[in-house]
């Protein structure tokens, strides 16, 4: 179960990270307009997050929370605080996953890790509509929703939904091919804050096991 939780955390946040870093242009409409504005205007992003994973019966199988920060292009840091500590850092070349409880660090090439998820498509320099069909879902409870459906069929996630309120990203919902649903809810959002690049430098603590490159 612990390995499953780790995998879900890593895959989901990589997908979100790359989505935030993507510049793109899509058709007009309130949701699409805010989607465009967010991707084109955001260079840095900081927030607290609540992540919840549900199975195909919509039964909760994981809940976690923490803080995250992103800086375009390709830099990110996710600090999971609850229910266990885990740190995931992307420095532009490698992704470092540090599990404090296991005293273990897993390191991967960032391009390879992103290639294992829809993040490869989301981080592309190509226009958004080249890799996704973008559908406006309309307004729901004061938020504007858009849905991204991958053009390719061999992706980990079948759909990615983004919710905006007053042009701010407040929620992201992802559905995978197994019927699982992962929901991110963001609070205390800061758009384009002053971010020191040292936040994206990770050095494995002394004595921990390092697995990978």
Secondary structure as GFF3:
##gff-version 3
##sequence-region A 1 213
A	DSSP	alpha_helix	2	21	.	.	.	ID=ss1
A	DSSP	alpha_helix	30	41	.	.	.	ID=ss2
A	DSSP	beta_strand	44	54	.	.	.	ID=ss3
A	DSSP	beta_strand	60	71	.	.	.	ID=ss4
A	DSSP	beta_strand	75	82	.	.	.	ID=ss5
A	DSSP	beta_strand	86	91	.	.	.	ID=ss6
A	DSSP	beta_strand	94	99	.	.	.	ID=ss7
A	DSSP	beta_strand	104	109	.	.	.	ID=ss8
A	DSSP	alpha_helix	110	115	.	.	.	ID=ss9
A	DSSP	alpha_helix	119	122	.	.	.	ID=ss10
A	DSSP	alpha_helix	128	131	.	.	.	ID=ss11
A	DSSP	beta_strand	132	140	.	.	.	ID=ss12
A	DSSP	beta_strand	143	150	.	.	.	ID=ss13
A	DSSP	beta_strand	157	165	.	.	.	ID=ss14
A	DSSP	beta_strand	168	176	.	.	.	ID=ss15
A	DSSP	beta_strand	181	191	.	.	.	ID=ss16
A	DSSP	three_ten_helix	197	200	.	.	.	ID=ss17
A	DSSP	beta_strand	209	212	.	.	.	ID=ss18
###
